[in-house]
Amino acid sequence: MIPVEVTGVSVCPPYQGYVVILREKEGERWLPIFIGAAEAQAISLLLQDLRYSRPLTFDLFHNLLKASEAQVRQVTVTELRDNTFYALVDLKTNHGPEIIDARPSDAIALALRAKVPIMVAEDVMETASITGERAEPQLGALDEIANLNQKLQDALEAESYEEAARLRDRIRELEKRENLR
């Protein structure tokens, strides 16, 4: 098992989706995992240490586990089958250890909330990771695009259309430069 850290959540324009990016703690491999918009927002909030006034799903899970005196020990991305990632949540309960099947995005959000390790199986990392110098600029651009998309949404909600147009143009420029359109 390979320890990883969440380095960010990025938008991936060609696929109209989001990726959470896991980076090997002691190496050069990066593992992008496609996730849904709600999960991307939840993980982004956790990475920024922000909270909603009401509990989100990962808060609910964490609070339920805590109330039942169970603890999350770690989460593991265990498998990649038919282009779908699988994960497990390792719990310590009053009845002994429990392993719970989970979507990687939910497992990662729970791990971030519980502040526990995130692991990736070696064969998953071998099959799906990208490495080294080629990965960093591309992931950096995706992260910048994700941040600009969030600012664009904020500008539109605030009806600041001049700012929104500027942000839209910058996103298009980055997408074109990185061949993402």
N, C-alpha and C positions, 0 to 999 in steps of 0.2 A: 504494500500500500504506500502511496506517495502523498505526503502532506502538501496541501495547496492553500493558497489564500485567494480571496475574491479581490480582483484588482479593479473591477468596474462592471458596469452594465452599459451596453452600447446598442444603438439602433443599427439595423442591417438593412439598408434601403432596398437592395435588389429582391429581398425576400419579404419585405413589409413586416419585419419582425424585430425581435430583440435578442441579444446574446448576453449571457453572463460569462465573464471571462475569469477562469481559474488559472493561477500561475503557480507552477511548481516552486516550492519554497527553496529548495536547494538544487536548482537546475535552470535550464533555459526554455523549458516547454510551457506552452500556453494552451489551455483547453477551452475553446468557445462552445457553449451549449445554448441552443436556441430555446427561448422561453417566451411566455405570453406577456402582454402589455401590463396586466395587473401584477404579475410576479416581478417584472422588471421594475415597476414603481416601488413595490414593497422592498426589494433588495436595495434599490437606490436610497430609499429612506433610511434603511438600516446602516448602509455604508456612510451616510452623512450624519448618523446619530440623531435623526429627526423622528418625531412621534406625532401621530394624529391624536386629536383629543379623545377619540374613541378607539378601542382596540381593533386592530386588523386581524386577519385570520391567523397569521403566525403568532401574534400576541395571545390570541385565544388558546391556540395549541400549547404555547409555553405556559400560560397561566393554568390550564387544565392539568398539565403534567405536574406542575409545582403543587397544585392543590391536592393531587393524589400522591404526593411525595415521590414522584418518579423524576429521574434526572436524565437529560440527554447527555450521553457520554461523547458521541461523535456521530458524524454522518459520512457516508461513503458513496461515491458514484461507482457503482459496481460493474456495470455492463453497458455495452452498446450493441443493440440488436435491431436489425431492420431500420437503421437510422434513428433509433429512439434510445435515449439514455435512461438508465434505471439507477435508483439509489435506495439505500437502506438507512434507517435511523436506529442507532444503537442506544437503547435505554437501560437504565438501572432502576428496577422497581423493587417494591417490598417482597415480591415473589421471585426475585432473581432477574437475570438479564432478559431483555426482550429485543427482538429485531423486527422493525416495522418497515414494510415496503412503502416507498414514497416517490413522488416525482422529484427529480433533482432540484428544481426551482423551489419547491416547498421545503425540501430537506436543507438546502442552502440557507433559505430565509430563517428557518428554525435554528440552524447552527449559529448564524450571526446573532440572532436574538439571545440564544443561550450562551454565546461566547465559548463554543466548543470547537474542536478541530474538524476540519473538512479533509477527507481523504479521497484519492482516486485510485482505482485498481490499475496496476501496471499495464495490463493488456488494453485497457481503455485509453490510457495515455499514449501507448504505442500506436494505436489505431487512429486516434482522432486529434492528436495535438499538432500544433504548429510550433516551430522552433526558431530560436535565435534572432539574429538581426532583422530578418525578413518580417518577423511577426510584430516587433515592437512598433515600427512606424505605422503599419496598417491598423493595429489595435489602438494606437494613439489617435489616429484620424477618426476611427469609429467612435471612440470615447468623446472626442471633440464634437462630432456630429450629434451624438446623443445629448450632450450638454446644450448645444445650440438649439436642438429641437425642443428641449424643455423650456428654454428661454423664449422661443417662438410661441409656444403654447401660452406662456405667461403674458407675453405682449398682446396676443390676440384676446385673451380674457380681459386684459386691461384696456382694450380697444386702442392700443398704441400701434396703429397700422404702419406708420413710417418706420418704426423700429422693427416691426414684424417683417416688412419688405426687405430691410437690410439683412436681417437674420436669414430669411429665406434665400437671398442671393448668396450669402456666405456658405450656407449648407450646400447649395447647388454647385458652387465653386469647388468645395472640398470633395463632394461626390464625384465630380468630373475628374478632378486631379487623381483620385484614388481608384478610378474606373469602377465606381459603385452604381452608376446609373445605367 
